[in-house]
């Protein structure tokens, strides 16, 4: 089994901000959009999306993620 990627907390917050930018609560985003916005490969974007689910930013609905909260600066 491969190891999970590590994201520095500052980098993680920057990636979350980039993914959520311009979206509202209950908007849907695809993994393709997450990959495009972060410029990460699938290998890294899926664990990132899973971490966002764990942290309550999004929830998975089929192949998409539903935004549950937006970044408050």
CNS distance restraints for C-alpha pairs under 8 A (distance, minus, plus):
assign (resid   4 and name CA) (resid  47 and name CA) 7.26 0.50 0.50
assign (resid   5 and name CA) (resid  44 and name CA) 6.73 0.50 0.50
assign (resid   5 and name CA) (resid  47 and name CA) 7.32 0.50 0.50
assign (resid   7 and name CA) (resid  11 and name CA) 6.32 0.50 0.50
assign (resid   7 and name CA) (resid  12 and name CA) 5.74 0.50 0.50
assign (resid   8 and name CA) (resid  12 and name CA) 6.03 0.50 0.50
assign (resid   9 and name CA) (resid  13 and name CA) 6.16 0.50 0.50
assign (resid  10 and name CA) (resid  14 and name CA) 6.27 0.50 0.50
assign (resid  11 and name CA) (resid  15 and name CA) 6.15 0.50 0.50
assign (resid  12 and name CA) (resid  16 and name CA) 6.18 0.50 0.50
assign (resid  13 and name CA) (resid  17 and name CA) 6.14 0.50 0.50
assign (resid  14 and name CA) (resid  18 and name CA) 6.20 0.50 0.50
assign (resid  15 and name CA) (resid  19 and name CA) 6.14 0.50 0.50
assign (resid  15 and name CA) (resid  38 and name CA) 6.32 0.50 0.50
assign (resid  16 and name CA) (resid  20 and name CA) 6.10 0.50 0.50
assign (resid  16 and name CA) (resid  52 and name CA) 7.61 0.50 0.50
assign (resid  16 and name CA) (resid  71 and name CA) 7.79 0.50 0.50
assign (resid  17 and name CA) (resid  21 and name CA) 5.83 0.50 0.50
assign (resid  17 and name CA) (resid  71 and name CA) 6.12 0.50 0.50
assign (resid  18 and name CA) (resid  37 and name CA) 6.50 0.50 0.50
assign (resid  18 and name CA) (resid  38 and name CA) 6.95 0.50 0.50
assign (resid  19 and name CA) (resid  33 and name CA) 7.99 0.50 0.50
assign (resid  19 and name CA) (resid  34 and name CA) 6.00 0.50 0.50
assign (resid  19 and name CA) (resid  37 and name CA) 5.97 0.50 0.50
assign (resid  19 and name CA) (resid  38 and name CA) 7.00 0.50 0.50
assign (resid  20 and name CA) (resid  24 and name CA) 7.93 0.50 0.50
assign (resid  20 and name CA) (resid  67 and name CA) 7.83 0.50 0.50
assign (resid  20 and name CA) (resid  70 and name CA) 6.35 0.50 0.50
assign (resid  20 and name CA) (resid  71 and name CA) 6.96 0.50 0.50
assign (resid  21 and name CA) (resid  71 and name CA) 7.93 0.50 0.50
assign (resid  23 and name CA) (resid  27 and name CA) 6.26 0.50 0.50
assign (resid  23 and name CA) (resid  67 and name CA) 7.97 0.50 0.50
assign (resid  23 and name CA) (resid  70 and name CA) 7.51 0.50 0.50
assign (resid  24 and name CA) (resid  67 and name CA) 7.19 0.50 0.50
assign (resid  24 and name CA) (resid  69 and name CA) 7.74 0.50 0.50
assign (resid  24 and name CA) (resid  70 and name CA) 6.64 0.50 0.50
assign (resid  25 and name CA) (resid  66 and name CA) 7.81 0.50 0.50
assign (resid  25 and name CA) (resid  67 and name CA) 5.16 0.50 0.50
assign (resid  25 and name CA) (resid  68 and name CA) 5.33 0.50 0.50
assign (resid  25 and name CA) (resid  69 and name CA) 5.43 0.50 0.50
assign (resid  25 and name CA) (resid  70 and name CA) 6.38 0.50 0.50
assign (resid  26 and name CA) (resid  66 and name CA) 5.45 0.50 0.50
assign (resid  26 and name CA) (resid  67 and name CA) 4.94 0.50 0.50
assign (resid  26 and name CA) (resid  68 and name CA) 5.98 0.50 0.50
assign (resid  27 and name CA) (resid  66 and name CA) 5.81 0.50 0.50
assign (resid  27 and name CA) (resid  67 and name CA) 5.57 0.50 0.50
assign (resid  28 and name CA) (resid  64 and name CA) 6.25 0.50 0.50
assign (resid  28 and name CA) (resid  65 and name CA) 5.55 0.50 0.50
assign (resid  28 and name CA) (resid  66 and name CA) 4.56 0.50 0.50
assign (resid  28 and name CA) (resid  67 and name CA) 6.25 0.50 0.50
assign (resid  29 and name CA) (resid  33 and name CA) 6.28 0.50 0.50
assign (resid  29 and name CA) (resid  34 and name CA) 7.17 0.50 0.50
assign (resid  29 and name CA) (resid  64 and name CA) 5.57 0.50 0.50
assign (resid  29 and name CA) (resid  65 and name CA) 5.28 0.50 0.50
assign (resid  29 and name CA) (resid  66 and name CA) 6.52 0.50 0.50
assign (resid  29 and name CA) (resid  67 and name CA) 7.60 0.50 0.50
assign (resid  30 and name CA) (resid  34 and name CA) 6.41 0.50 0.50
assign (resid  30 and name CA) (resid  63 and name CA) 6.61 0.50 0.50
assign (resid  30 and name CA) (resid  64 and name CA) 4.55 0.50 0.50
assign (resid  30 and name CA) (resid  65 and name CA) 6.23 0.50 0.50
assign (resid  31 and name CA) (resid  35 and name CA) 6.07 0.50 0.50
assign (resid  31 and name CA) (resid  45 and name CA) 7.55 0.50 0.50
assign (resid  31 and name CA) (resid  46 and name CA) 7.56 0.50 0.50
assign (resid  31 and name CA) (resid  49 and name CA) 7.99 0.50 0.50
assign (resid  31 and name CA) (resid  63 and name CA) 7.30 0.50 0.50
assign (resid  31 and name CA) (resid  64 and name CA) 6.59 0.50 0.50
assign (resid  31 and name CA) (resid  65 and name CA) 7.73 0.50 0.50
assign (resid  32 and name CA) (resid  36 and name CA) 6.09 0.50 0.50
assign (resid  33 and name CA) (resid  37 and name CA) 5.98 0.50 0.50
assign (resid  34 and name CA) (resid  38 and name CA) 6.11 0.50 0.50
assign (resid  34 and name CA) (resid  45 and name CA) 6.87 0.50 0.50
assign (resid  34 and name CA) (resid  49 and name CA) 7.95 0.50 0.50
assign (resid  35 and name CA) (resid  39 and name CA) 5.40 0.50 0.50
assign (resid  35 and name CA) (resid  40 and name CA) 5.31 0.50 0.50
assign (resid  35 and name CA) (resid  41 and name CA) 6.41 0.50 0.50
assign (resid  35 and name CA) (resid  42 and name CA) 6.91 0.50 0.50
assign (resid  35 and name CA) (resid  45 and name CA) 5.96 0.50 0.50
assign (resid  36 and name CA) (resid  40 and name CA) 7.37 0.50 0.50
assign (resid  38 and name CA) (resid  45 and name CA) 7.89 0.50 0.50
assign (resid  40 and name CA) (resid  44 and name CA) 5.97 0.50 0.50
assign (resid  40 and name CA) (resid  45 and name CA) 5.71 0.50 0.50
assign (resid  41 and name CA) (resid  45 and name CA) 5.99 0.50 0.50
assign (resid  42 and name CA) (resid  46 and name CA) 5.88 0.50 0.50
assign (resid  43 and name CA) (resid  47 and name CA) 7.38 0.50 0.50
assign (resid  44 and name CA) (resid  48 and name CA) 6.26 0.50 0.50
assign (resid  45 and name CA) (resid  49 and name CA) 6.10 0.50 0.50
assign (resid  46 and name CA) (resid  50 and name CA) 6.14 0.50 0.50
assign (resid  47 and name CA) (resid  51 and name CA) 6.12 0.50 0.50
assign (resid  48 and name CA) (resid  52 and name CA) 6.23 0.50 0.50
assign (resid  49 and name CA) (resid  53 and name CA) 6.25 0.50 0.50
assign (resid  49 and name CA) (resid  58 and name CA) 7.97 0.50 0.50
assign (resid  50 and name CA) (resid  54 and name CA) 6.28 0.50 0.50
assign (resid  51 and name CA) (resid  55 and name CA) 6.12 0.50 0.50
assign (resid  52 and name CA) (resid  56 and name CA) 6.21 0.50 0.50
assign (resid  52 and name CA) (resid  57 and name CA) 5.20 0.50 0.50
assign (resid  52 and name CA) (resid  58 and name CA) 5.99 0.50 0.50
assign (resid  53 and name CA) (resid  57 and name CA) 5.81 0.50 0.50
assign (resid  53 and name CA) (resid  58 and name CA) 4.90 0.50 0.50
assign (resid  53 and name CA) (resid  59 and name CA) 5.31 0.50 0.50
assign (resid  53 and name CA) (resid  60 and name CA) 7.24 0.50 0.50
assign (resid  56 and name CA) (resid  68 and name CA) 6.78 0.50 0.50
assign (resid  56 and name CA) (resid  69 and name CA) 7.58 0.50 0.50
assign (resid  57 and name CA) (resid  67 and name CA) 6.09 0.50 0.50
assign (resid  57 and name CA) (resid  68 and name CA) 5.33 0.50 0.50
assign (resid  57 and name CA) (resid  69 and name CA) 5.46 0.50 0.50
assign (resid  57 and name CA) (resid  70 and name CA) 7.28 0.50 0.50
assign (resid  58 and name CA) (resid  65 and name CA) 5.79 0.50 0.50
assign (resid  58 and name CA) (resid  66 and name CA) 5.26 0.50 0.50
assign (resid  58 and name CA) (resid  67 and name CA) 4.45 0.50 0.50
assign (resid  58 and name CA) (resid  68 and name CA) 5.06 0.50 0.50
assign (resid  58 and name CA) (resid  69 and name CA) 7.29 0.50 0.50
assign (resid  59 and name CA) (resid  65 and name CA) 5.39 0.50 0.50
assign (resid  59 and name CA) (resid  66 and name CA) 5.27 0.50 0.50
assign (resid  59 and name CA) (resid  67 and name CA) 6.76 0.50 0.50
assign (resid  59 and name CA) (resid  68 and name CA) 7.01 0.50 0.50
assign (resid  60 and name CA) (resid  64 and name CA) 5.99 0.50 0.50
assign (resid  60 and name CA) (resid  65 and name CA) 4.47 0.50 0.50
assign (resid  60 and name CA) (resid  66 and name CA) 6.28 0.50 0.50
assign (resid  61 and name CA) (resid  65 and name CA) 5.71 0.50 0.50
assign (resid  61 and name CA) (resid  66 and name CA) 6.70 0.50 0.50
